[in-house]
């Protein structure tokens, strides 16, 4: 939870990304991602929520080919896509928590991975040197910002992959430890998956503010249609290869979503 330091400094000021650099944020993904293709979520003995199984490999395949074309042919890849201060998609913890939906049984993090300025003495600086103060003097904390979520709890900014554009539940890049595993600390490197209710009646009975699968897609064919539409857009945007788009469509057709 300190990835914001790629685009803001320790005081929370914007750090420009050069035109010859690309920076991408996988919206609502955990460290490394999972299998994807609408696969079943995972479980952890440490984490409160089911774990995020969204896969990053299809995006990486498309962007690696785009990078090669940029270097070899001068064809620019998709523009950088990440949470930003200027459009208010990169926000303080409290604002991110307020935007997250009030899902029964789910808590938003109350802490982030903080980093402090450490003083190891006058002979040590950012390039190295000799440590003369041990332990170091702890200075001010870096300002850490978070991606702002939408009403489904999904990050607004970044590359919104298939599992985010046609979601079956809320995916997040964070998870919390269980009460007997040092809650409410973060469950390191793990994301969360909180499934949507299947029907409106189930959603209302549970007090879940997020639309059900039935309300989103109506039926199985509606879900497949949404996947086809999202696949076409992702290919057009340069974040998905045609062959992977076809794989997603086949996986959606074979799934049991709203059958």
Residue pairs with C-beta under 8 A, 6 or more apart in sequence:
1 109
1 112
1 113
1 144
1 146
1 174
1 186
2 112
2 113
2 114
2 115
2 142
2 144
3 25
4 83
4 90
4 144
4 145
4 146
5 115
5 142
5 144
6 15
6 23
6 82
7 14
7 15
7 17
7 23
7 82
7 83
7 84
7 85
7 90
8 14
8 15
8 85
8 90
8 143
8 145
9 15
10 115
10 117
10 140
10 142
10 143
11 143
12 85
12 143
12 145
14 84
14 85
14 86
17 23
17 80
21 80
22 63
22 67
22 77
22 78
22 79
22 80
23 80
23 81
23 82
24 59
24 63
24 78
24 80
24 81
24 82
24 158
24 159
25 81
25 82
25 83
25 147
25 155
25 157
25 158
25 159
26 33
26 54
26 56
26 59
26 158
26 159
26 161
27 147
27 154
27 155
27 156
27 157
27 158
27 159
27 160
27 161
27 164
28 52
28 54
28 147
28 149
28 153
28 154
28 155
28 158
28 160
28 164
28 170
28 171
28 172
28 173
28 191
29 52
29 54
29 56
29 161
29 171
29 173
29 191
30 51
30 52
30 54
30 172
30 173
30 174
30 175
30 189
30 190
30 191
31 173
31 189
31 190
31 191
32 56
32 189
33 52
33 54
33 55
33 56
33 57
34 42
34 51
34 52
34 53
34 54
34 55
35 53
35 55
36 53
36 54
36 55
36 56
36 57
36 58
36 161
36 162
36 163
37 55
37 247
37 248
37 251
38 163
38 168
38 251
38 252
38 255
38 257
39 53
39 55
40 53
41 50
41 51
41 52
41 53
41 169
41 193
41 195
42 50
42 51
42 52
42 53
43 50
43 51
44 51
44 175
44 187
44 190
45 178
45 181
46 177
46 178
46 181
46 187
46 190
47 175
47 176
47 177
47 178
47 187
47 190
47 192
48 107
48 175
48 176
48 177
48 178
48 183
48 187
48 192
49 106
49 175
49 176
49 192
49 193
49 194
50 192
50 193
50 194
50 195
51 175
51 190
51 191
51 192
51 193
52 171
52 172
52 173
52 175
52 190
52 191
52 192
52 193
53 193
54 161
54 163
54 164
54 171
54 191
55 161
55 163
56 161
58 161
58 162
58 240
58 241
58 244
58 247
58 248
59 159
59 161
59 239
59 240
61 241
61 244
62 238
62 239
62 240
62 241
62 244
63 77
63 78
63 238
63 239
65 241
66 75
66 77
66 78
66 238
67 77
69 75
69 77
70 76
70 77
77 238
78 237
78 238
78 239
81 157
81 158
81 159
82 157
82 158
83 89
83 90
83 145
83 146
83 147
83 148
83 155
83 156
83 157
83 158
84 90
84 157
85 145
87 157
88 148
89 147
89 148
89 155
89 156
89 157
90 145
90 146
90 147
90 148
90 157
91 99
91 145
91 146
91 147
91 148
92 145
92 146
93 109
93 110
93 112
93 144
93 146
95 148
96 108
96 146
96 147
96 148
96 149
97 108
97 109
97 110
99 148
99 149
99 150
100 108
100 149
100 153
101 149
101 151
101 152
101 153
101 170
101 209
101 210
102 209
103 153
103 170
103 194
103 208
103 209
103 210
104 206
104 207
104 208
106 192
106 194
107 176
107 184
109 174
109 176
109 184
109 186
110 184
111 184
111 185
111 186
112 144
112 146
112 186
113 144
113 186
114 141
114 142
114 144
115 141
115 142
115 144
116 138
116 139
116 140
116 141
116 142
117 138
117 139
117 140
117 141
117 142
118 136
118 137
118 138
118 139
119 133
119 136
119 137
119 138
119 139
120 129
120 131
120 132
120 133
120 134
120 136
121 130
121 131
121 132
121 133
121 136
122 132
123 129
123 130
123 131
123 132
124 130
124 131
124 132
147 155
147 156
147 157
147 158
147 173
148 155
148 156
148 157
149 155
149 156
149 172
150 156
151 209
151 210
152 167
152 170
152 210
152 211
153 170
153 172
153 194
153 210
154 160
154 164
154 167
154 170
154 171
154 172
155 164
155 172
155 173
159 239
161 234
161 239
161 240
162 227
162 230
162 231
162 234
162 240
162 248
163 171
164 171
165 226
165 230
165 233
165 234
166 223
166 226
166 227
166 230
166 252
167 196
168 195
168 196
168 213
168 257
169 193
169 194
169 195
169 196
170 192
170 193
170 194
170 196
170 210
171 191
171 192
171 193
172 191
172 192
172 193
172 194
173 191
174 186
174 187
174 190
174 191
174 192
175 186
175 187
175 190
175 191
175 192
176 183
176 184
176 185
176 186
176 187
176 192
177 183
177 184
177 185
177 186
177 187
181 187
196 203
196 208
196 210
196 211
196 212
196 213
196 216
197 203
197 206
197 208
197 210
197 212
197 213
198 212
198 213
198 214
198 258
199 212
199 213
199 214
200 212
200 214
200 215
202 212
203 210
203 211
203 212
203 215
213 223
213 257
213 258
214 258
216 222
216 226
217 223
217 225
217 226
217 257
217 258
218 258
219 258
220 255
220 257
220 258
220 259
222 258
223 252
223 255
223 257
223 258
224 249
224 252
224 253
227 248
227 249
227 252
228 249
228 252
231 240
231 245
231 246
231 248
231 249
232 245
234 240
234 245
235 241
235 242
235 245
240 248
